[in-house]
Amino acid sequence: MANGGHRESGGNRVSTGPAKPGAAVAGWPAEAARRASIFRPGHNCWRVERAERAAFLVDGDAYFRAFREAAKQAREVIVIVGWDFDSRVRLLVDREPDGWPERLGEFLHSLLIRRRTLRIYVLTWDFHMIYWKEREWWLPAKLAAHRRLHFLKDAAHPLGASHHQKAVVIDGGLAFVGGLDFAQCRWDSPAHRPRHPDRRLFADGAPCRPFHDVQMMVDGAAASAVGELVRARWLRATGRAIAPPVPRPVEDPWPRFVQPDLRGAPVAIARTMPDYDGQPGVQEIEALYAESLAAARRQVYIETQYLTSQTVADALADRLQDPNGPEIVMILHPNSDGWLEQHTMDVLRGRVLKRLRALDRFHRLRLYYPRIPDLAGQCISMHSKVCIVDDELARVGSANLSNRSMGFDTECDLAVEAGGDPELRRGIAGFRSRLLAEHLGVSPEAVDACCARADSLIGAIERLRSGGRSLEIFDGRVSADVDDVVPDAELIDPSRPYDAQLIPTEHRPPARRQLVMGSLGLLALVLLAAFWQWTPVREQIDAAQLADQLHGWARGPAAPFVTLAAFLVGGVLVVPVLLLIAVTILAFGPWWGFLYALLGMTASALLTFGLGRVVGRGLVDRLAGVRLERINRLLKSKGLLAVITLRVIPVAPFSIINAVAGASHITTKDFLVGTVIGELPGLLSLALFVDQINETIRHPGAGSIAMLAVLAGIILLGAAGLRRWLQAEPARDEAEAAGRRRS
């Protein structure tokens, strides 16, 4: 592979190609360049830059204090990007007052008052409404009180994705990157004291459980590069550039109370960025995980909130099957917050762990969770994203071990590599020992001594476990009943946007033709209603009486069963399903009609799906031809998401798609869930539209016809928008995907 060059793009230095492993990094001594390095700019990281000093800030107390002390030295610009931001966060807890405000918002305003040249930029994710209770609704108005404090929300991402980076850069010379936001329930100390009075929600004062996370602090060229990264994100989100700080002698912003863990360390900056708005996606974080785990020889230490990434699961599985592979120790979050995550992400994690346990024939896998007595049945919130390999490589960042973090959300990780330098190795090993000491309730020195005696990370942990504060064996098994009802990871934890990758371009009906035909169809219905109102035909046929007769029939006890039978027979005979839906809604009304149509469509889909499975792929192939054979391959490879998209963009008759799906041998669960989800938008729109037609027939007039036209227009616009989203040109083709799998 050729050495990677760089080009300037929108304030970012972007690698144009990966460098060879072990290739020299600009500014590094020759002896370091001769050592094999896992970092490959342009492939598994964006850039590799030197940090004169680097420190691992464990838990929110250390991070908040360090930020506060560094920000006091700021002279030109502070940039804060995050998933969340709350101005009510206390930066100074259990400390003596120092004359500066404790709360974040007041502290930032005080900085601006004292530093006339200072500018502060805060960029946070334009959050989903499911988080409304946790967010500070009046934040924009509060922060806008000062003209040099710029606060914006970032919505420049695909539908369903989030901006998950957590980074702060001060004067381009000091940067913080990790898993911590300035948000509710993030502050805690390594003591994780139960029922700490300052660990509470702002909304109602409810207590927060202990919270564990890590932030990395770097200076030098590494901090400058992170500054470029966050300024580029601001530009992409807002369209306005942040002027970079002017290099000048300033007071050292490094907090005096923080001792560097590393000096002169190579720092790799790895990113995840989704395909969006013409910019191709970046999966450096995923590649770095795969390659660092493949390079592990003695031990892998991981702290993670989630474990659902297929790439990471595959890499761990490969190492467990290797007779000479490393020990793997994982510190996990025992139970996710809330019922929804427990029945989705925890179930997906349970599937991964079941697979890894089955492959652990050399007994080198250990799964733990931290336990603290007196937590009244609660546990520590394990929010950290840490991976340490052989005490040679350490990484800290925002990316979870989830599919989202590998390709869908926007993430940033920092990684350092010892490269054989004994001082850097000691710094990385010391970081690992501090983490284990915190969880085991012992000193870092005790961890070091036990590791030296045991010559095994697992052996040392087992010797140090106790009945008090300690690490407990993590089970993570999921009951079969719960597992059966949870769909595959592609829907719950997507690795890429839900887009037209699901249906090949040649199989999609041309959008222009579909829009024209749909418009003509709806226009014909509106004109028919007008024709009915203002011509003698209305005198000849009493449509209201016919509708009443249909309603009267629908009130009979057998009507729902006859309707279901009609859908089943119609599915086998390939009767247009739209006709069956329209009659059902006219008979039963919009809401009961919607319900019966949904049940009928689903039952018909399952019947024809079963027929496809019974007759088998051979007969379906002969009947379907090349076009549907490609859809067959799509269904096999994409499963649930393919079914959803084929319902939204029907490229073949309803019954034919069902039969092809049955022959493709996707799971019945995926087919059923995908069918129901995909049916809902169109069925609901059709129910409202048919009901308005019925209303126009019963009460004809200019008002009802106008309402029908307005509803038709809304449906057309919604359909066009949905189609445009689903038919967005894929930025990655299968060859690129295959290349990533090989990397």
Secondary structure, 3 states (H helix, E strand, C coil): CCCCCEEEECCEEEECCCCCCCCCCCCCCHHHHCCCCCCCECCCECEEEEEEEEEEEECHHHHHHHHHHHHCCCCCEEEEEECCECCCCECCCCCCCCCCCCEHHHHHHHHHHHCCCCEEEEEEECCCHHHHHHCCCCHHHHHCCCCCEEEEEECCCCCCCCECCCEEEECCCEEEEECCCECCCCCCCCCCCCCCCCCECCCCCCECCCEECEEEEEEHHHHHHHHHHHHHHHHHHHCCCCCCCCCCCCCCCCCCCCCCCEEEEEEEEEEEECCECCECCEEHHHHHHHHHHHHCCCEEEEEECCECCHHHHHHHHHHHHCCCCCEEEEEECCCCCHHHHHCCHHHHHHHHHHHHHHHCCCCCEEEEEEECCCCCCCCCEECCCEEEECCCEEEEECCCECHHHHHCCEEEEEEEECCCCHHHHHHHHHHHHHHHHHHHCCCHHHHHHHHHHHCCHHHHHHHHCCCCCEEEECCCCCCHHHHHHCCCHHHHCCCCCCCHHHCCHHHCCCHHHHHHHHHHHHHHHHHHHHHHHHCCHHHHCCHHHHHHHHHHHHCCCCHHHHHHHHHHHHHHCCCCHHHHHHHHHHHHCHHHHHHHHHHHHHHHHHHHHHHHHHHHHHHHHHHHHHHHHHHHHHHHHHCHHHHHHHHHCCCCCHHHHHHHHHHHCCCHHHHHHHHHHHHHHHHHHHHHHHHHHHHHHHCCCHHHHHHHHHHHHHHHHHHHHHHHHHCCCCCCCHHHHHHHHHC
